[in-house]
Amino acid sequence: MGLHPVAPTAEADSTTLSPHCNPVRVFLIGDATDPHVSTVLARLPKQGTVLIDVATLPSVLSHFSPGEGTFIDLAGEQVRLSSEVAARGWIRRLAPAGWDAGTVLGGQAAARLAARMTVLAALLRDARISWMCGVDALFAAENKLVQYRAAQMLGLRFPDTFVCADPAYLAAELGEPFVIKPLGPGNFTTGDGHDHVVHTQAVSARDLAGADLLGAPFLAQKLLTARTHLRVVTVDGDAWTAELDAGELPLDWRQAARAHRSFVPSARWVSVERDAVRLAQHLQTGFTCQDWIVEDAGPAFVDLNPGGQWLFLPDSMTERIADSLASWLRGA
């Protein structure tokens, strides 16, 4: 049985490191064709920046062990991951859309992809990399029930929320109509290859009669009438807000194509931004995209995504958000 060698000394390590000008190694977990990834990449040096996900792992990983790792950066050079060189990372997506489409669960191809994910998971939990949002915090923060529990602990307003098998109970607790939304993924691919989005909708107990509400659990929430929709983006301790007039929009504004182009920057929601940063910090998510609504009683938290989208917002905001992400990754 072989013995594990001790970690190399700083002197020995310095002789094997690539002579990059960038003192910080940057790891982006995502797909180069993702506009959010490419927008941040455009602000980073190619040398020392590693772009990797499950799909590209075989071509980007050179070798990896418990004590070290070597990867190929965007300049085509080897980058050494070690405790002597600072490294920072941002997780956008672990895999591109459809990367495992058609893979039979339990089959040989599934086993190969699971093995890749295991290697990537080890990289994501490498303590030598400071992550904008660690993978475990990211997975936890994606859970809406965890989000609402955190909001409750911080004293933030949010809609009354239940997961329940009994529509009559939901109607009694929430009034009618009440809102249902996906607790899991909000989109899926149908058997004929078409993408389907599950939108938030208002229902009554009668609408759900006979439905198995726990077969694929949904969230049920009290219906709040929005006057304004807010999209709040947080990066580290900073926040930016865009607002959208809710008048004449459907309950789920994403169903209206024009709404995606109608958000405007707003500086009048300082208290919401402060609470959004508090929530992100509580969940240990350095980056978030948050949805809030403003009703007659004031602002209320609706949803949080630690890997969400922001490029549909006004250019003046997207530039600052991308600059802030890139600046943090460079250690500036």
VOFIVEX-97448 format. One record per residue (C-alpha): x, y, z; residue number from 1. Coordinates in nm, 2 decimals. Layout:
! residues N
{px X&py Y&pz Z&n NUM} .
...
! end
This chain:
! residues 332
{px 0.00&py 0.00&pz 0.00&n 1} .
{px 0.14&py 0.34&pz -0.10&n 2} .
{px 0.20&py 0.61&pz 0.15&n 3} .
{px 0.05&py 0.96&pz 0.11&n 4} .
{px 0.33&py 1.21&pz 0.06&n 5} .
{px 0.34&py 1.52&pz 0.28&n 6} .
{px 0.23&py 1.84&pz 0.12&n 7} .
{px 0.51&py 2.02&pz -0.07&n 8} .
{px 0.68&py 2.31&pz 0.10&n 9} .
{px 0.62&py 2.66&pz -0.02&n 10} .
{px 0.97&py 2.67&pz -0.17&n 11} .
{px 0.92&py 2.35&pz -0.37&n 12} .
{px 0.57&py 2.47&pz -0.48&n 13} .
{px 0.70&py 2.80&pz -0.61&n 14} .
{px 0.91&py 2.62&pz -0.86&n 15} .
{px 0.62&py 2.44&pz -1.02&n 16} .
{px 0.36&py 2.72&pz -1.03&n 17} .
{px 0.28&py 2.87&pz -1.37&n 18} .
{px 0.43&py 3.22&pz -1.39&n 19} .
{px 0.09&py 3.40&pz -1.42&n 20} .
{px 0.07&py 3.76&pz -1.35&n 21} .
{px -0.27&py 3.71&pz -1.18&n 22} .
{px -0.20&py 3.63&pz -0.81&n 23} .
{px -0.54&py 3.49&pz -0.75&n 24} .
{px -0.67&py 3.17&pz -0.92&n 25} .
{px -1.03&py 3.20&pz -1.03&n 26} .
{px -1.26&py 2.90&pz -1.06&n 27} .
{px -1.59&py 2.95&pz -1.25&n 28} .
{px -1.83&py 2.66&pz -1.24&n 29} .
{px -2.05&py 2.69&pz -1.54&n 30} .
{px -2.08&py 2.68&pz -1.92&n 31} .
{px -1.91&py 2.92&pz -2.15&n 32} .
{px -2.22&py 2.96&pz -2.36&n 33} .
{px -2.42&py 3.08&pz -2.06&n 34} .
{px -2.44&py 3.46&pz -2.11&n 35} .
{px -2.41&py 3.52&pz -1.73&n 36} .
{px -2.09&py 3.33&pz -1.72&n 37} .
{px -1.95&py 3.49&pz -2.04&n 38} .
{px -2.03&py 3.84&pz -1.90&n 39} .
{px -1.82&py 3.78&pz -1.59&n 40} .
{px -1.54&py 3.60&pz -1.79&n 41} .
{px -1.50&py 3.91&pz -2.01&n 42} .
{px -1.39&py 4.09&pz -1.70&n 43} .
{px -1.13&py 3.83&pz -1.59&n 44} .
{px -0.78&py 3.75&pz -1.72&n 45} .
{px -0.76&py 3.43&pz -1.92&n 46} .
{px -0.44&py 3.34&pz -1.73&n 47} .
{px -0.53&py 3.19&pz -1.40&n 48} .
{px -0.90&py 3.16&pz -1.47&n 49} .
{px -1.04&py 2.81&pz -1.49&n 50} .
{px -1.39&py 2.74&pz -1.63&n 51} .
{px -1.52&py 2.40&pz -1.55&n 52} .
{px -1.84&py 2.20&pz -1.50&n 53} .
{px -1.94&py 1.84&pz -1.52&n 54} .
{px -1.95&py 1.84&pz -1.90&n 55} .
{px -1.60&py 1.99&pz -1.95&n 56} .
{px -1.43&py 1.83&pz -1.65&n 57} .
{px -1.23&py 1.57&pz -1.87&n 58} .
{px -1.08&py 1.84&pz -2.08&n 59} .
{px -1.00&py 2.09&pz -1.80&n 60} .
{px -0.88&py 1.87&pz -1.52&n 61} .
{px -0.52&py 1.76&pz -1.55&n 62} .
{px -0.48&py 1.58&pz -1.22&n 63} .
{px -0.64&py 1.60&pz -0.87&n 64} .
{px -0.54&py 1.45&pz -0.54&n 65} .
{px -0.62&py 1.51&pz -0.17&n 66} .
{px -0.32&py 1.74&pz -0.15&n 67} .
{px -0.32&py 1.93&pz -0.48&n 68} .
{px -0.48&py 1.98&pz -0.82&n 69} .
{px -0.38&py 2.10&pz -1.16&n 70} .
{px -0.62&py 2.24&pz -1.41&n 71} .
{px -0.61&py 2.40&pz -1.76&n 72} .
{px -0.69&py 2.77&pz -1.76&n 73} .
{px -0.86&py 2.98&pz -2.03&n 74} .
{px -0.51&py 3.06&pz -2.17&n 75} .
{px -0.44&py 2.69&pz -2.22&n 76} .
{px -0.18&py 2.68&pz -1.94&n 77} .
{px -0.17&py 2.46&pz -1.63&n 78} .
{px -0.29&py 2.61&pz -1.31&n 79} .
{px -0.18&py 2.46&pz -0.98&n 80} .
{px -0.43&py 2.47&pz -0.69&n 81} .
{px -0.24&py 2.48&pz -0.36&n 82} .
{px -0.26&py 2.64&pz -0.02&n 83} .
{px 0.02&py 2.88&pz -0.11&n 84} .
{px -0.17&py 3.06&pz -0.39&n 85} .
{px -0.51&py 3.23&pz -0.32&n 86} .
{px -0.81&py 3.10&pz -0.51&n 87} .
{px -1.17&py 3.22&pz -0.54&n 88} .
{px -1.47&py 3.07&pz -0.71&n 89} .
{px -1.83&py 3.13&pz -0.82&n 90} .
{px -2.08&py 2.86&pz -0.89&n 91} .
{px -2.32&py 2.94&pz -1.16&n 92} .
{px -2.43&py 2.60&pz -1.28&n 93} .
{px -2.29&py 2.25&pz -1.21&n 94} .
{px -2.38&py 2.13&pz -1.56&n 95} .
{px -2.52&py 2.28&pz -1.89&n 96} .
{px -2.89&py 2.23&pz -1.96&n 97} .
{px -2.96&py 1.89&pz -2.10&n 98} .
{px -2.62&py 1.75&pz -2.02&n 99} .
{px -2.77&py 1.42&pz -1.90&n 100} .
{px -3.07&py 1.41&pz -2.13&n 101} .
{px -3.16&py 1.05&pz -2.23&n 102} .
{px -2.93&py 0.89&pz -1.96&n 103} .
{px -3.10&py 0.59&pz -1.81&n 104} .
{px -3.10&py 0.60&pz -1.43&n 105} .
{px -2.89&py 0.31&pz -1.30&n 106} .
{px -2.72&py 0.25&pz -1.64&n 107} .
{px -2.35&py 0.26&pz -1.73&n 108} .
{px -2.37&py 0.62&pz -1.87&n 109} .
{px -2.54&py 0.73&pz -1.54&n 110} .
{px -2.25&py 0.58&pz -1.35&n 111} .
{px -1.99&py 0.76&pz -1.56&n 112} .
{px -2.17&py 1.10&pz -1.51&n 113} .
{px -2.21&py 1.03&pz -1.13&n 114} .
{px -1.84&py 0.97&pz -1.11&n 115} .
{px -1.77&py 1.30&pz -1.28&n 116} .
{px -2.00&py 1.48&pz -1.04&n 117} .
{px -1.82&py 1.32&pz -0.75&n 118} .
{px -1.49&py 1.47&pz -0.87&n 119} .
{px -1.65&py 1.81&pz -0.92&n 120} .
{px -1.81&py 1.79&pz -0.57&n 121} .
{px -1.47&py 1.73&pz -0.42&n 122} .
{px -1.34&py 2.05&pz -0.60&n 123} .
{px -1.64&py 2.25&pz -0.48&n 124} .
{px -1.57&py 2.15&pz -0.12&n 125} .
{px -1.19&py 2.23&pz -0.14&n 126} .
{px -1.11&py 2.46&pz 0.15&n 127} .
{px -0.83&py 2.61&pz -0.06&n 128} .
{px -1.09&py 2.79&pz -0.27&n 129} .
{px -1.29&py 3.08&pz -0.12&n 130} .
{px -1.63&py 3.05&pz -0.28&n 131} .
{px -1.87&py 3.34&pz -0.34&n 132} .
{px -2.13&py 3.08&pz -0.22&n 133} .
{px -2.02&py 2.73&pz -0.11&n 134} .
{px -2.19&py 2.44&pz -0.27&n 135} .
{px -2.36&py 2.32&pz 0.05&n 136} .
{px -2.49&py 2.67&pz 0.13&n 137} .
{px -2.61&py 2.70&pz -0.23&n 138} .
{px -2.81&py 2.37&pz -0.22&n 139} .
{px -2.96&py 2.47&pz 0.12&n 140} .
{px -3.05&py 2.82&pz 0.00&n 141} .
{px -3.23&py 2.68&pz -0.31&n 142} .
{px -3.48&py 2.52&pz -0.08&n 143} .
{px -3.78&py 2.76&pz -0.05&n 144} .
{px -3.87&py 2.63&pz 0.29&n 145} .
{px -3.52&py 2.70&pz 0.42&n 146} .
{px -3.55&py 3.05&pz 0.27&n 147} .
{px -3.87&py 3.12&pz 0.45&n 148} .
{px -3.74&py 2.98&pz 0.78&n 149} .
{px -3.45&py 3.22&pz 0.75&n 150} .
{px -3.68&py 3.51&pz 0.67&n 151} .
{px -3.89&py 3.43&pz 0.97&n 152} .
{px -3.58&py 3.42&pz 1.20&n 153} .
{px -3.48&py 3.76&pz 1.07&n 154} .
{px -3.83&py 3.91&pz 1.12&n 155} .
{px -3.89&py 3.97&pz 0.75&n 156} .
{px -4.24&py 3.97&pz 0.60&n 157} .
{px -4.33&py 3.68&pz 0.36&n 158} .
{px -4.65&py 3.51&pz 0.26&n 159} .
{px -4.81&py 3.25&pz 0.49&n 160} .
{px -4.68&py 2.92&pz 0.36&n 161} .
{px -4.78&py 2.56&pz 0.38&n 162} .
{px -4.70&py 2.22&pz 0.23&n 163} .
{px -5.01&py 2.02&pz 0.29&n 164} .
{px -5.21&py 1.73&pz 0.14&n 165} .
{px -5.56&py 1.88&pz 0.22&n 166} .
{px -5.69&py 2.15&pz 0.00&n 167} .
{px -5.97&py 2.23&pz 0.25&n 168} .
{px -5.71&py 2.30&pz 0.52&n 169} .
{px -5.52&py 2.53&pz 0.29&n 170} .
{px -5.83&py 2.72&pz 0.20&n 171} .
{px -5.91&py 2.76&pz 0.57&n 172} .
{px -5.56&py 2.88&pz 0.66&n 173} .
{px -5.49&py 3.10&pz 0.36&n 174} .
{px -5.83&py 3.21&pz 0.23&n 175} .
{px -5.93&py 3.17&pz -0.13&n 176} .
{px -5.80&py 3.19&pz -0.38&n 177} .
{px -5.45&py 3.10&pz -0.26&n 178} .
{px -5.12&py 3.06&pz -0.45&n 179} .
{px -4.94&py 2.74&pz -0.54&n 180} .
{px -4.59&py 2.73&pz -0.68&n 181} .
{px -4.33&py 2.46&pz -0.74&n 182} .
{px -4.13&py 2.35&pz -0.44&n 183} .
{px -3.88&py 2.17&pz -0.67&n 184} .
{px -3.77&py 2.26&pz -1.02&n 185} .
{px -3.99&py 2.52&pz -1.19&n 186} .
{px -3.93&py 2.37&pz -1.54&n 187} .
{px -3.89&py 2.03&pz -1.70&n 188} .
{px -3.86&py 1.88&pz -2.05&n 189} .
{px -4.15&py 1.68&pz -2.18&n 190} .
{px -4.12&py 1.35&pz -2.36&n 191} .
{px -4.13&py 1.52&pz -2.70&n 192} .
{px -3.84&py 1.74&pz -2.61&n 193} .
{px -4.03&py 2.06&pz -2.53&n 194} .
{px -3.94&py 2.27&pz -2.23&n 195} .
{px -4.23&py 2.34&pz -1.99&n 196} .
{px -4.23&py 2.61&pz -1.72&n 197} .
{px -4.45&py 2.57&pz -1.42&n 198} .
{px -4.58&py 2.91&pz -1.33&n 199} .
{px -4.71&py 3.04&pz -1.00&n 200} .
{px -5.09&py 3.04&pz -1.01&n 201} .
{px -5.39&py 3.12&pz -0.80&n 202} .
{px -5.63&py 2.83&pz -0.72&n 203} .
{px -5.92&py 2.74&pz -0.49&n 204} .
{px -5.97&py 2.42&pz -0.29&n 205} .
{px -6.22&py 2.30&pz -0.56&n 206} .
{px -5.96&py 2.34&pz -0.83&n 207} .
{px -5.74&py 2.09&pz -0.64&n 208} .
{px -6.01&py 1.83&pz -0.56&n 209} .
{px -5.86&py 1.49&pz -0.61&n 210} .
{px -5.51&py 1.61&pz -0.67&n 211} .
{px -5.22&py 1.44&pz -0.49&n 212} .
{px -5.06&py 1.75&pz -0.34&n 213} .
{px -4.77&py 1.55&pz -0.19&n 214} .
{px -4.69&py 1.33&pz -0.49&n 215} .
{px -4.48&py 1.62&pz -0.62&n 216} .
{px -4.51&py 1.87&pz -0.33&n 217} .
{px -4.61&py 2.22&pz -0.41&n 218} .
{px -4.59&py 2.53&pz -0.18&n 219} .
{px -4.92&py 2.69&pz -0.10&n 220} .
{px -4.92&py 3.05&pz 0.00&n 221} .
{px -5.15&py 3.33&pz 0.09&n 222} .
{px -5.23&py 3.55&pz -0.21&n 223} .
{px -5.07&py 3.90&pz -0.18&n 224} .
{px -5.18&py 4.16&pz -0.43&n 225} .
{px -4.86&py 4.32&pz -0.56&n 226} .
{px -4.85&py 4.69&pz -0.66&n 227} .
{px -4.48&py 4.66&pz -0.75&n 228} .
{px -4.24&py 4.37&pz -0.82&n 229} .
{px -3.88&py 4.40&pz -0.71&n 230} .
{px -3.57&py 4.21&pz -0.83&n 231} .
{px -3.29&py 4.26&pz -0.58&n 232} .
{px -2.94&py 4.13&pz -0.67&n 233} .
{px -2.68&py 4.10&pz -0.39&n 234} .
{px -2.31&py 4.05&pz -0.43&n 235} .
{px -2.12&py 4.02&pz -0.11&n 236} .
{px -2.25&py 4.31&pz 0.09&n 237} .
{px -2.38&py 4.52&pz -0.20&n 238} .
{px -2.73&py 4.53&pz -0.35&n 239} .
{px -2.90&py 4.66&pz -0.65&n 240} .
{px -3.28&py 4.69&pz -0.71&n 241} .
{px -3.50&py 4.71&pz -1.01&n 242} .
{px -3.87&py 4.76&pz -0.99&n 243} .
{px -4.17&py 4.67&pz -1.22&n 244} .
{px -4.52&py 4.81&pz -1.21&n 245} .
{px -4.75&py 4.51&pz -1.13&n 246} .
{px -5.05&py 4.68&pz -1.29&n 247} .
{px -5.22&py 4.46&pz -1.56&n 248} .
{px -4.95&py 4.19&pz -1.52&n 249} .
{px -5.04&py 3.82&pz -1.44&n 250} .
{px -4.97&py 3.69&pz -1.10&n 251} .
{px -4.65&py 3.54&pz -1.23&n 252} .
{px -4.50&py 3.83&pz -1.42&n 253} .
{px -4.27&py 3.59&pz -1.62&n 254} .
{px -4.58&py 3.50&pz -1.83&n 255} .
{px -4.58&py 3.85&pz -1.98&n 256} .
{px -4.31&py 3.89&pz -2.24&n 257} .
{px -4.30&py 4.27&pz -2.20&n 258} .
{px -4.24&py 4.24&pz -1.83&n 259} .
{px -3.89&py 4.10&pz -1.90&n 260} .
{px -3.80&py 4.43&pz -2.06&n 261} .
{px -3.98&py 4.67&pz -1.83&n 262} .
{px -3.78&py 4.66&pz -1.50&n 263} .
{px -3.63&py 5.00&pz -1.42&n 264} .
{px -3.35&py 5.08&pz -1.17&n 265} .
{px -3.47&py 5.21&pz -0.84&n 266} .
{px -3.29&py 5.37&pz -0.54&n 267} .
{px -3.60&py 5.40&pz -0.32&n 268} .
{px -3.59&py 5.06&pz -0.16&n 269} .
{px -3.30&py 5.10&pz 0.07&n 270} .
{px -3.46&py 4.90&pz 0.36&n 271} .
{px -3.54&py 4.61&pz 0.12&n 272} .
{px -3.18&py 4.61&pz 0.00&n 273} .
{px -3.06&py 4.60&pz 0.36&n 274} .
{px -3.29&py 4.31&pz 0.44&n 275} .
{px -3.19&py 4.13&pz 0.12&n 276} .
{px -2.83&py 4.15&pz 0.22&n 277} .
{px -2.91&py 4.03&pz 0.57&n 278} .
{px -3.10&py 3.73&pz 0.43&n 279} .
{px -2.81&py 3.65&pz 0.19&n 280} .
{px -2.56&py 3.67&pz 0.47&n 281} .
{px -2.78&py 3.45&pz 0.70&n 282} .
{px -2.79&py 3.19&pz 0.43&n 283} .
{px -2.42&py 3.23&pz 0.36&n 284} .
{px -2.49&py 3.31&pz -0.01&n 285} .
{px -2.26&py 3.58&pz -0.13&n 286} .
{px -2.46&py 3.62&pz -0.45&n 287} .
{px -2.84&py 3.61&pz -0.48&n 288} .
{px -3.12&py 3.72&pz -0.70&n 289} .
{px -3.42&py 3.79&pz -0.49&n 290} .
{px -3.79&py 3.86&pz -0.57&n 291} .
{px -3.99&py 4.08&pz -0.34&n 292} .
{px -4.33&py 4.24&pz -0.39&n 293} .
{px -4.47&py 4.56&pz -0.26&n 294} .
{px -4.83&py 4.54&pz -0.15&n 295} .
{px -5.05&py 4.78&pz 0.05&n 296} .
{px -4.89&py 4.66&pz 0.38&n 297} .
{px -4.54&py 4.71&pz 0.25&n 298} .
{px -4.26&py 4.50&pz 0.10&n 299} .
{px -4.26&py 4.12&pz 0.14&n 300} .
{px -4.00&py 3.86&pz 0.05&n 301} .
{px -4.11&py 3.61&pz -0.21&n 302} .
{px -3.82&py 3.41&pz -0.34&n 303} .
{px -3.44&py 3.38&pz -0.36&n 304} .
{px -3.20&py 3.21&pz -0.61&n 305} .
{px -2.83&py 3.18&pz -0.53&n 306} .
{px -2.76&py 3.12&pz -0.89&n 307} .
{px -3.02&py 3.34&pz -1.05&n 308} .
{px -3.04&py 3.56&pz -1.36&n 309} .
{px -2.99&py 3.93&pz -1.38&n 310} .
{px -2.91&py 4.01&pz -1.75&n 311} .
{px -3.27&py 4.09&pz -1.83&n 312} .
{px -3.24&py 4.40&pz -1.60&n 313} .
{px -3.13&py 4.74&pz -1.73&n 314} .
{px -2.78&py 4.76&pz -1.86&n 315} .
{px -2.67&py 5.02&pz -1.60&n 316} .
{px -2.74&py 4.75&pz -1.33&n 317} .
{px -2.60&py 4.45&pz -1.51&n 318} .
{px -2.27&py 4.62&pz -1.57&n 319} .
{px -2.23&py 4.70&pz -1.21&n 320} .
{px -2.33&py 4.35&pz -1.10&n 321} .
{px -2.09&py 4.19&pz -1.34&n 322} .
{px -1.81&py 4.43&pz -1.23&n 323} .
{px -1.87&py 4.35&pz -0.87&n 324} .
{px -1.86&py 3.97&pz -0.92&n 325} .
{px -1.54&py 3.99&pz -1.13&n 326} .
{px -1.38&py 4.23&pz -0.88&n 327} .
{px -1.46&py 3.99&pz -0.59&n 328} .
{px -1.32&py 3.70&pz -0.78&n 329} .
{px -1.00&py 3.89&pz -0.86&n 330} .
{px -0.96&py 3.97&pz -0.49&n 331} .
{px -0.97&py 4.34&pz -0.57&n 332} .
! end
